[in-house]
Every structure is written in structure tokens, then in C-alpha cells.
Amino acid sequence: MLVKWIRCTVVDRRGFERGQRKWAGLLGEPGFRGQSGGWSRGQDGVAHVFAFWESRAFYDSFMARSHDRLAAAQSGTYKDIQVKLFDYRFDVKTGFEPKFTDADVVRVAHCKVHEDRVEHFALMQEKVWNPAMAGSPGMLRGVFGEAPGNEFLVLSMWRSAAEHGKYRADRVERLSLRAQTEVDVAALAGDVVELEPSWTV
């Protein structure tokens, strides 16, 4: 599975949201698995969109055919767009499905990892972070993806911002020490995204 993450700064909120609804046109695209997104809780005017495709081949075919027509509706409504593609490595919790209807927020963590620490980082994600997140009340499902250049994406879906906040307050510092995160990670950027139901395809 291919995970696409888009982050942009929106300059025309109403126009952007109107254009976002046009992505319903993705339904029926071969290999398309699901898409949603919403607004950053911490940064004003920042939107995130997450899309899931069965494979790179299906995604490339869509980009060559239909993408520009769908994207035209949002032209001029945003700036500073960043698009990243990640290959699925494993689930956070079990049975990941790209569905969003039961989640209120998505936590996204984008990590650039030191080259000699990549295997350790992935192992710690599996052995330390995943069990802690999977055992947290309100954590629904998630995915761990990898991109060339030792970049990783951890997406976790939560039933509510309050439940995610409780997990953060209780455990993150301790888990970080146990996983030696500071040793592994060269750069870390994260955000909490409030999902907009009308953006879900």
C-alpha cells in the first residue's frame, strides 16, 4: 500500500473546502483505497490530507490521467504545498483500514532518521511505540510507512483529541527514553489534525 501525505497553508479557506469536496471523484479510480484530512489543531490555516493507494502503479496511473482535472478546483486556494509518498511497512495496532468515520483526530509524525539507526528505529516502533499506542484508550488504528532517504511516517487515528492528549501526557516522555528516540531521529515534525468529515472519500 502507498500512503500519500499532503500538507499546505490555505489562503482561501472556503474555496479550498469547496475544492476538497470535489475529490469525491476519486471513487471508482482503480487501486484507490481512501482519503481524508482536516485542519491542524496547532497551526492556523494548515491543512493535511492523507490518501491511500493499493500500489505505486495504480497511483502513477491516476496521476497521469485524472489528477490535474480534480486538483484544478483548488487552484489558487493554498501555498507552500508539500507532498510525500510512503510505502506501507506495518500496522500500528492491527488490521489497518483507511477508513476515517469513527475518528476525530489523526496524529501525524514525520521522522528523518540517522542512516545507521534505521533498523533500530523501525524495531522500536514495533516493540515499544506500537504496543503503547495499541493499548491506549481511544486509539483506533494506524500505519507506519517509509520513504527513500530514511524518512518515516507514523499515522495514528484517535476517537478524540482528549484521548490522544491523555496518552501524550502520560507516556510519551518515558517511551521516548526507552526507545532511544533522540539517538535515532535527526528531525521530527508532527501535528494533530482535526478531521473534516466532508473531506472523507
Disulfide bonds with the S-S distance in Angstrom:
none
